[in-house]
């Protein structure tokens, strides 16, 4: 199919992804059609298939791209010594990373159920790697007597849910800066796991 005049693959490909991300976050995956994405991008619907085989592949690509970025960015973060400092680094990283990507975070949680089983398994494995990083910090803190939690895996799920929840209410320009929010959340996390 013909490309809309003025369309270029290096521009249109990212625009397809950005538009799909916005529409999935705004309306939900099930309610968004490929025709709607094409209209918003400014191409004919057939042209979308130059960039993705289908809507499922597009959703998977968005979720996997988000997880790839999360894991690689976390891997590149400095690792302080000691479990308490590492936990603080994780808390601050998670809040900072997620607040910069509200739509990606939203569909990562709300649209996971719409993935085909084989795609779900890939994303679930990536999530387990990230959750495992936090659980390892908590286990190290347990063994050093710094943290006291009855179940490190459950605690890691609870902490990630709490930290990710910032995205539901935080607004730039509000009463608190991101740094102040991170300070308060770190204080709450520290107190919730502390063995003191």
N, C-alpha and C positions, 0 to 999 in steps of 0.2 A: 504494500500500500504506500501511497505517496506520503512523504513527510510534509507537514505544514510548512509553508514558506517561512524562512527565517529560523527554522529549527536546526539545531546542531547536536550531534550525539553527546558531546562532552558537556553540553549544557542541559539537554533534555533528560538524559539518564538521571542525574542528580535531582532534577526538577520533578521527575516521576516519583522518586523515593520521598522527597520532601512533601510533595502534595499528598501522596498516599498516607504518610505518617500523620499529617495534619487532619486529613479526612477521617482516618481510622480513629484518631483520638477524639475528634469532634462528634462523629456520628456512630461509631462502632463499625467493626469490620464487616459484619453481616449486612449492614444497611448501605454500604458503599459499593457501587458498581464500577467495573472497569470503564464503562462509558463516562461516568461522572469524573473519574480520575483524568481520562483523556480530555474531557471538556475543560477542566481546570488547568491542565498543563498546556492546552492549546494545540493538541495534535488529534489526528483521527484515531479512533479506537484501535484499529488494526496496527497502528504504529507503536502502541504500547508493547506489543509482543516482540518488538526488537529489543526491549529492555528487560522483559520478564516473561516466562512461559505462561503464567496465569496469576490470579489474585493470591492464591495460597503461597506460591513461590515468592511473591512480593512481600507478604506478611512475614514469612520465614526469613527472608533477606533482611528486613528491618529489625526483627528481634535478634537474629544472629549478629548482625552488624553492631547492634547496641551491646550485646554481651562480649563480643570480640574487643570492642573499645574499652569496656569496663575492665575486663581482665588484663588487657595489655597496659592500661593506664595504672591500674593497681600494682601490677608487677614492676612498673618503672618507679613507683613511689619509694622514697628512702625508708629503710627499715631501722627504726631506733632499737636500742638494746632494751631488754626487759619487757615483760608482757604488759605492764601498765602503760608504758610509753607506746608500745605497738598498738594497744587497744585504742588509745587516744588518737593515734595516727589514722587508724581504720575509721573511727567515728567521724573525724574531720574530713577525711577523704570521701566517705560515702555521702555526707551531706553536700559537700561542695560539688562533687561529680553529678549527683542526681538533680540538684537545683538548676544546673545548667541545661538539663534535658527533660523538661517536664512531660512533653508529649511522648517521648520514647519510654519513659518510666511508666506512664499511664498505660500505653498499649502492652508493655512488657508484663504487666500484671493482669489487665482486663481482657486481653485478647489471646493469652496463652492457651485458653481452652479451645480456640478456633484452629489451632495447628493440627495438621494431620499427625497420626501417632508417631511416624518416623521423624518428623520435624520436631515434635514435642520432646522426643527422647534426646535429641541433640541439645536443645535449649536447656532441658532439665539437667543434663550432664554439666553444662557450663555453669548453671546456677549452683550446682553442688560444689564445683571448684571454688567459687567465690564464698559460699557459705562455709566451706571447709577451711578457708583461710582464717575466717573469724573464729571458727571452732578450735583451730589449732592454737590461736592466741589464748583463748579461754582455758584450754587444757594445760598450756604451759603455765598460765597463772595459777591454776589449781595445784599443779605439782610443786610450784614454788611457794604455795601458801599465801599468795597475793589475792587470789580470787576465791570466792566460795559460791558455787552455783550447783544445784542438785543434778543438773543434766546439761552438759555443755552443748549438745546439739540443739536441744529445745531452747536454751538460752540464746544461741546464735540466731535461730529463727525469730525469736521474740525481739532481739535487739535490731535485726535488720528491718523487721516490720515497723518498729518504732522510729528508726532513723528515716526510712522511706516515707513515713507518714508526714514528714515535714513538707513534702511536695503538695499535699492536699490543702494546706492552709497558708504557706509562706507566700508573700507578695513583695517583690522588690519595691523599695521606697516606703515600706511599712515602718512600724515602730522599732523593729530590731534589724540590724544588719545580719548578713550571713555569718560573720565572725561571732557576733553575740549569740545567735541561735546555736552555733556549734559549741560555744563555751557552755551554754546552759545544758545542751544535750549531753555533752561530755560529763558534766557534773552529775547528771541523772544516771548515766550509764555507769560511771565510776562507783557511785553509791550503791547501785543495784547489784553489782558483782563483787564488791569489796569484801575481803575477809576480815577487815578491821572491826 
